[in-house]
Amino acid sequence: MRVQRLQTEIEKKNNGEVVDITLLEPLLSKYKGKKGSLIPLLQGAQELYGYIPRKAFERISQQSGIALSDMYGVATFYSQFRLNPVGKHIIKVCHGTACHVQNADAISDALKEALNVKDGETTEDRLFTLESVACLGCCSLAPVMMIGDEAYGKLTGASAVKIIKDLKIQESQVNTSV
């Protein structure tokens, strides 16, 4: 038990990233010695942590023999992989043709200002991550954004910000009732 605590302290000092690397062990055992396991390993690590921490890359590399540079090459090529922590709620703003014509930029700009983040960034409280996406397939609702599985359409900058504020209020009520 003491070794575990010391290891966590070392991780904090190294880069501020605290990751329980032992969570990877069942995944590593499952794919040990299997060819073509890189993408499933990265997907599994992301499923565990919500993103792929550096420590996970290092452990996977150590156990699989795959070079870190090859792993980062794959992880940065595919948009499904995240290299940084994301918020509890991922806000996807559609910038497809129908949404673009209906001024999706105004929605993104209003959200960036309200959340004080740039596209692809996460709020300091780790509640929201803002992402621009190519298409959400809800063209009749243009301009549209999704938060989780919920689509919000016919938006203006102000209505998008109101949705976020309402969600923040709901989150604060959940946190105070727990």
GIKA-V916950 format. One record per backbone hydrogen bond with DSSP energy under -0.5 kcal/mol. NH is the residue of the N-H (numbers start at 1). CO is the residue of the C=O. E is the energy in kcal/mol with one decimal. If there is no record, write none. Layout:
NH_CO_E, NH_CO_E
This chain:
5_1_-1.8, 6_2_-2.3, 7_3_-2.5, 8_4_-2.0, 9_5_-2.0, 10_6_-2.2, 11_7_-2.2, 12_8_-2.1, 13_9_-2.1, 14_10_-2.2, 15_11_-1.7, 16_11_-0.6, 16_12_-1.4, 17_11_-0.5, 18_16_-0.7, 19_17_-0.7, 21_19_-1.5, 23_20_-1.6, 24_21_-1.6, 25_22_-1.3, 28_24_-2.7, 29_25_-2.5, 30_26_-2.0, 31_27_-1.7, 32_28_-0.6, 32_29_-0.7, 34_31_-2.1, 37_34_-0.7, 41_37_-2.5, 42_38_-2.6, 43_39_-2.9, 44_40_-2.5, 45_41_-2.4, 46_42_-2.4, 47_43_-2.2, 48_44_-1.9, 49_45_-2.3, 50_46_-2.7, 52_82_-2.8, 53_51_-0.8, 56_53_-0.7, 57_53_-1.9, 58_54_-2.6, 59_55_-2.2, 60_56_-2.8, 61_57_-2.7, 62_58_-2.4, 63_59_-2.4, 64_60_-2.8, 65_61_-2.4, 71_67_-2.2, 72_68_-2.8, 73_69_-1.9, 74_70_-2.0, 75_71_-2.7, 76_72_-2.4, 77_73_-1.1, 78_74_-2.0, 81_78_-1.4, 88_126_-1.6, 89_127_-2.8, 91_89_-0.7, 91_129_-3.5, 92_90_-0.7, 92_146_-3.1, 93_91_-0.6, 93_131_-3.0, 94_92_-0.6, 94_144_-2.3, 95_133_-2.4, 100_96_-3.3, 101_97_-2.6, 102_98_-1.2, 103_100_-1.7, 104_99_-1.4, 106_103_-1.0, 107_103_-0.8, 108_104_-2.4, 109_105_-2.9, 110_106_-2.1, 111_107_-2.4, 112_108_-2.8, 113_109_-2.1, 114_110_-2.6, 115_111_-2.7, 116_112_-1.4, 117_112_-1.4, 120_130_-3.4, 121_118_-2.2, 123_128_-2.8, 126_123_-2.2, 129_89_-2.2, 130_121_-2.1, 131_91_-2.9, 133_93_-2.5, 141_138_-2.5, 142_139_-1.5, 145_152_-2.2, 146_92_-2.5, 147_150_-2.4, 148_90_-1.2, 150_147_-1.9, 151_149_-0.5, 152_145_-3.1, 154_141_-3.9, 155_143_-2.0, 160_156_-2.2, 161_157_-2.1, 162_158_-2.1, 163_159_-1.9, 164_160_-1.8, 165_161_-2.6, 166_162_-2.8, 167_163_-2.1, 168_164_-2.3, 169_165_-2.2, 170_166_-2.4, 171_167_-2.4, 172_168_-2.3, 173_169_-2.1, 174_170_-2.1, 175_171_-2.5, 176_172_-1.7, 177_173_-1.4, 178_174_-0.8
